[in-house]
Amino acid sequence: MSQKITTFLMFDGRAEEAMTFYRSLFSDAEVVSLARYGPEGPGAEGTVVHAIFTLAGQRFMCIDSAVKHEFGFTPAVSLYVDCADEAEIDRLYAALAADGTELMALGDHGFSTRFGWVNDRFGVSWQLNLA
C-alpha cells in the first residue's frame, strides 16, 4: 500500500454539520464512511467517531473529539482553493464567510487579481484564489 496524506479535521460536536456544509459547496463530494458514538460513548451519542469524505476529489477525515482541548483550528494551516471563475469564488467566499471571520477581503491583493481568506463558522481557514 502506498503512503497517502489526508487532511484531518477535529471538531467539538459539529463534525457532521461541517462535513454536510462543505459537501454542499463542492462538486464531486461524498461521504465515504461515517461512524457515530453510541450510548456507551465516550463521545456524545450520535456525534462522529470517525468520518471520511471527499471534496472535489480530495480526501478528508474528521471526528468529534470526546476529549475537550484547549486549542482549535488556526489560520496557520488553511485549505487553499483555486476557483475556475468569478462566480465560483464569489459563491464560495459568501458561503464560507457567513457566520465566520474575514481574514482578507475578496479582492486584488497584488499577487492575485481576486483572492480572499476566511475562517468559516467552524473555525476552519480557507484561502480562495481565482486561478
Secondary structure, 3 states (H helix, E strand, C coil): CCCCCCEEEEECCCHHHHHHHHHHHCCCCEEEEEEECCCCCCCCCCCEEEEEEEECCEEEEEEECCCCCCCCCCCCCCEEEEECCHHHHHHHHHHHHCCCEEEEEEECCCCCCCEEEEECCCCCEEEEEEC
